[in-house]
Amino acid sequence: MTFFHLVLIALIQGVTEFLPVSSSGHLILLPSLSGMADQGQVIDVAAHVGTLLAVILYFWRDVRLAILGTGRLLRGKVDTAGAFLALCLVIATVPVVIAGLILKLTGLDDAMRSITVIGWTMLVFGIVLFWADQTGGTERKAEGWTLKHALIMGLWQAVALIPGTSRSGITITAGRLLGYDRPDAARLAMLMSIPTIAASGILLGLDVARTADIEVARDGAIVAVLSFASALVALTLMMRLLRSVSFTPYVVYRVVLGGVLLVIGYS
């Protein structure tokens, strides 16, 4: 792959990962609409790993709390805030892991990488996000996250395996419906991304190691570094804007893009 292609992938992933517009959907669309070769899922996941590192750095205080609590959780103790946060993240991750394995074993994960699928998910889940953002309450804070809410948000997150849905978008939607305000719904959505993306990165990393494809590994490393830098900037800006801006601009973008893709897909 050319360096320009790798930069383009990294920028698309870094900018769109934390916006509720589906980074994976945009990565799938890149070869379809530009004529470039499909970068493949290994490069896609490498880009996600770069954004994962950006999330860890930005939310390091929460991440550190969960890491410290994981040790107590492994000993069967949930007596600290960190252990409880770690347990919530585990529960929120289980549905997407199960759903991901089912899609992988059945081959449906590749079958859904189409313009029409992305068009419909962009459109439908954009409207759902608008409804949730306009009707959801603001009385809950991230510190009050419960096991029940972690499971509910985890089930919604599993839906994001359908390209174009947006993992951050669907979990933010769930958070808003549960009564979390915009910054805290986004914060929980980003924390939930850490174990999910980490698991995907480990699995595909093992595939690269088994095939010993040095070129793909090199390209993946370049994309990961560039995605990290662009994602950190995008995440910082989005979290600041959410204090005063609703999700409506992202909804408009999703609806317009979804409509255009459906026209292209069915023409």
C-alpha positions as CSV (number, residue, x, y, z in Angstrom):
1,M,0.0,0.0,0.0
2,T,1.2,3.5,-0.7
3,F,2.0,5.9,2.1
4,F,-0.8,8.3,0.9
5,H,-3.3,5.4,1.2
6,L,-2.1,4.6,4.7
7,V,-2.3,8.3,5.8
8,L,-5.8,8.5,4.4
9,I,-7.0,5.5,6.3
10,A,-5.4,6.8,9.5
11,L,-7.1,10.2,9.2
12,I,-10.5,8.7,8.4
13,Q,-10.3,6.4,11.4
14,G,-8.8,8.9,13.8
15,V,-11.4,11.6,13.0
16,T,-14.5,9.4,12.8
17,E,-13.8,6.8,15.6
18,F,-15.1,9.1,18.3
19,L,-17.9,10.8,16.3
20,P,-21.2,8.9,16.1
21,V,-20.8,8.4,12.3
22,S,-19.1,5.0,12.0
23,S,-15.4,4.8,11.4
24,S,-15.6,1.2,10.2
25,G,-18.3,2.2,7.7
26,H,-16.1,5.0,6.3
27,L,-13.1,2.6,6.0
28,I,-15.3,0.1,4.1
29,L,-16.5,2.9,1.8
30,L,-13.0,4.2,1.0
31,P,-12.2,1.5,-1.6
32,S,-15.8,1.3,-2.8
33,L,-16.0,5.0,-3.6
34,S,-12.4,5.9,-4.4
35,G,-11.3,2.9,-6.5
36,M,-8.4,2.2,-4.2
37,A,-7.7,-1.4,-3.2
38,D,-9.6,-2.7,-0.1
39,Q,-7.1,-2.3,2.8
40,G,-8.6,-5.4,4.5
41,Q,-9.6,-6.0,8.1
42,V,-6.1,-6.2,9.4
43,I,-5.4,-2.6,8.4
44,D,-8.8,-1.6,9.7
45,V,-8.1,-3.1,13.1
46,A,-4.6,-1.5,13.2
47,A,-6.3,1.8,12.7
48,H,-8.6,1.0,15.6
49,V,-5.7,0.0,17.8
50,G,-4.2,3.5,17.2
51,T,-7.4,5.1,18.4
52,L,-7.6,2.7,21.3
53,L,-4.3,4.1,22.6
54,A,-5.7,7.6,22.2
55,V,-8.7,6.6,24.4
56,I,-6.4,5.1,27.0
57,L,-4.3,8.2,27.2
58,Y,-7.3,10.6,27.3
59,F,-9.2,8.7,29.9
60,W,-6.1,7.5,31.8
61,R,-7.5,8.2,35.2
62,D,-10.5,5.9,34.6
63,V,-8.4,3.3,32.8
64,R,-5.9,3.3,35.7
65,L,-8.8,2.9,38.2
66,A,-10.1,-0.1,36.2
67,I,-6.7,-1.7,35.9
68,L,-6.1,-1.5,39.6
69,G,-9.5,-2.9,40.3
70,T,-9.0,-5.8,37.9
71,G,-6.7,-7.5,40.4
72,R,-9.3,-7.4,43.1
73,L,-12.0,-8.6,40.6
74,L,-9.8,-11.6,39.7
75,R,-9.7,-12.5,43.4
76,G,-13.5,-12.4,43.5
77,K,-13.7,-9.0,45.3
78,V,-15.8,-6.1,44.1
79,D,-15.2,-3.8,47.0
80,T,-13.6,-0.8,45.4
81,A,-14.7,1.7,42.7
82,G,-12.0,0.3,40.4
83,A,-13.2,-3.3,40.8
84,F,-16.8,-2.3,40.1
85,L,-15.8,-0.4,37.0
86,A,-13.8,-3.3,35.7
87,L,-16.7,-5.6,36.3
88,C,-19.0,-3.3,34.4
89,L,-16.6,-3.2,31.5
90,V,-16.4,-7.0,31.4
91,I,-20.2,-7.3,31.4
92,A,-20.5,-4.6,28.7
93,T,-18.0,-6.5,26.5
94,V,-19.5,-10.0,26.7
95,P,-22.4,-9.4,24.2
96,V,-20.2,-8.0,21.5
97,V,-17.7,-10.9,21.9
98,I,-20.4,-13.5,21.5
99,A,-22.0,-11.7,18.6
100,G,-18.6,-11.2,16.9
101,L,-17.8,-14.9,17.2
102,I,-21.1,-15.8,15.6
103,L,-20.6,-13.4,12.7
104,K,-17.0,-14.7,12.2
105,L,-18.0,-18.3,12.2
106,T,-20.9,-17.8,9.8
107,G,-19.1,-15.5,7.5
108,L,-21.7,-12.8,7.8
109,D,-19.0,-10.2,8.9
110,D,-17.7,-10.1,5.3
111,A,-21.1,-10.3,3.7
112,M,-22.3,-7.1,5.4
113,R,-19.5,-5.0,4.1
114,S,-21.6,-3.4,1.4
115,I,-22.7,0.2,0.4
116,T,-26.4,-0.6,0.8
117,V,-26.0,-2.1,4.3
118,I,-23.9,1.0,5.4
119,G,-26.5,3.3,3.8
120,W,-29.4,1.8,5.8
121,T,-27.5,1.7,9.1
122,M,-26.2,5.3,8.6
123,L,-29.8,6.5,8.0
124,V,-31.7,4.4,10.6
125,F,-29.3,4.6,13.5
126,G,-28.8,8.3,12.8
127,I,-32.5,8.9,13.3
128,V,-32.4,6.7,16.5
129,L,-29.5,8.8,17.8
130,F,-31.5,12.0,17.2
131,W,-34.5,10.6,19.0
132,A,-32.5,9.4,22.0
133,D,-30.5,12.7,22.2
134,Q,-33.7,14.8,22.2
135,T,-35.7,12.6,24.6
136,G,-33.0,11.2,26.9
137,G,-32.6,12.6,30.4
138,T,-29.5,14.2,31.9
139,E,-29.9,13.1,35.6
140,R,-27.3,10.3,35.5
141,K,-23.5,10.6,35.7
142,A,-20.8,8.1,34.6
143,E,-19.8,7.5,38.3
144,G,-23.3,6.0,38.8
145,W,-23.0,3.4,36.1
146,T,-24.7,0.2,37.2
147,L,-24.3,-3.5,36.2
148,K,-27.8,-3.4,34.6
149,H,-26.9,-0.4,32.5
150,A,-23.5,-1.9,31.5
151,L,-25.3,-5.0,30.2
152,I,-27.9,-2.9,28.3
153,M,-25.2,-0.7,26.7
154,G,-23.3,-3.9,25.9
155,L,-26.2,-5.3,24.0
156,W,-26.5,-2.1,22.0
157,Q,-22.8,-2.2,21.3
158,A,-23.1,-5.6,19.8
159,V,-25.4,-4.1,17.1
160,A,-22.4,-2.0,16.0
161,L,-20.9,-5.1,14.4
162,I,-23.2,-4.2,11.5
163,P,-21.1,-1.8,9.4
164,G,-22.3,1.8,9.4
165,T,-24.0,1.5,12.8
166,S,-21.1,3.2,14.7
167,R,-19.9,1.7,17.9
168,S,-19.6,5.0,19.7
169,G,-22.9,6.2,18.2
170,I,-25.0,3.2,19.3
171,T,-23.5,3.1,22.8
172,I,-24.0,6.9,23.2
173,T,-27.6,6.4,22.0
174,A,-28.1,3.7,24.7
175,G,-26.5,6.0,27.3
176,R,-28.7,8.9,26.4
177,L,-31.8,6.7,26.6
178,L,-30.7,5.6,30.0
179,G,-30.5,9.2,31.2
180,Y,-26.8,10.0,31.0
181,D,-25.9,13.4,29.8
182,R,-23.9,13.9,26.6
183,P,-20.4,14.1,28.0
184,D,-20.9,11.1,30.4
185,A,-22.7,9.0,27.7
186,A,-19.7,9.6,25.5
187,R,-17.3,8.9,28.3
188,L,-18.9,5.5,29.0
189,A,-19.0,4.7,25.3
190,M,-15.3,5.4,24.9
191,L,-14.4,3.3,28.0
192,M,-16.4,0.4,26.6
193,S,-14.4,0.6,23.4
194,I,-11.1,-0.3,25.2
195,P,-11.7,-4.1,25.8
196,T,-13.6,-4.5,22.5
197,I,-10.9,-3.0,20.3
198,A,-8.2,-4.6,22.3
199,A,-9.7,-8.1,21.8
200,S,-10.1,-7.5,18.0
201,G,-6.5,-6.2,17.8
202,I,-5.1,-9.3,19.6
203,L,-7.0,-11.7,17.4
204,L,-6.0,-10.1,14.1
205,G,-2.5,-9.5,15.4
206,L,-2.1,-13.3,15.9
207,D,-3.3,-13.8,12.3
208,V,-0.5,-11.5,11.1
209,A,2.0,-13.3,13.2
210,R,1.0,-16.7,11.9
211,T,1.2,-15.6,8.3
212,A,4.5,-13.7,8.9
213,D,3.4,-11.0,6.5
214,I,6.0,-8.4,7.3
215,E,4.6,-5.9,4.8
216,V,1.1,-6.0,6.3
217,A,2.6,-5.7,9.8
218,R,4.6,-2.6,8.7
219,D,1.6,-1.0,7.1
220,G,-0.5,-1.7,10.2
221,A,2.1,-0.1,12.5
222,I,2.2,3.1,10.4
223,V,-1.6,3.3,10.4
224,A,-1.8,2.7,14.1
225,V,0.7,5.5,14.9
226,L,-1.0,8.0,12.6
227,S,-4.5,7.0,13.8
228,F,-3.3,7.6,17.4
229,A,-2.2,11.2,16.7
230,S,-5.4,12.2,14.7
231,A,-7.7,10.4,17.2
232,L,-6.2,12.2,20.2
233,V,-6.9,15.6,18.6
234,A,-10.4,14.6,17.5
235,L,-11.3,13.1,20.9
236,T,-10.2,16.2,22.7
237,L,-12.2,18.5,20.5
238,M,-15.4,16.4,20.6
239,M,-15.4,16.1,24.4
240,R,-15.1,19.8,24.7
241,L,-17.8,20.5,22.2
242,L,-20.3,18.1,23.9
243,R,-20.6,20.5,26.8
244,S,-22.5,22.9,24.5
245,V,-23.4,21.2,21.3
246,S,-26.0,18.4,20.7
247,F,-25.5,15.4,18.4
248,T,-27.8,16.9,15.7
249,P,-24.9,17.9,13.3
250,Y,-23.7,14.3,13.3
251,V,-27.3,13.1,12.7
252,V,-27.7,15.4,9.7
253,Y,-24.4,14.1,8.3
254,R,-25.5,10.4,8.8
255,V,-28.9,10.9,7.2
256,V,-27.5,12.8,4.2
257,L,-24.6,10.2,3.7
258,G,-27.0,7.3,4.2
259,G,-29.4,8.7,1.6
260,V,-26.6,9.2,-0.9
261,L,-25.2,5.7,-0.4
262,L,-28.7,4.1,-0.9
263,V,-29.1,6.0,-4.2
264,I,-25.6,4.7,-5.3
265,G,-26.2,1.2,-4.0
266,Y,-29.6,0.7,-5.7
267,S,-28.7,2.5,-8.9
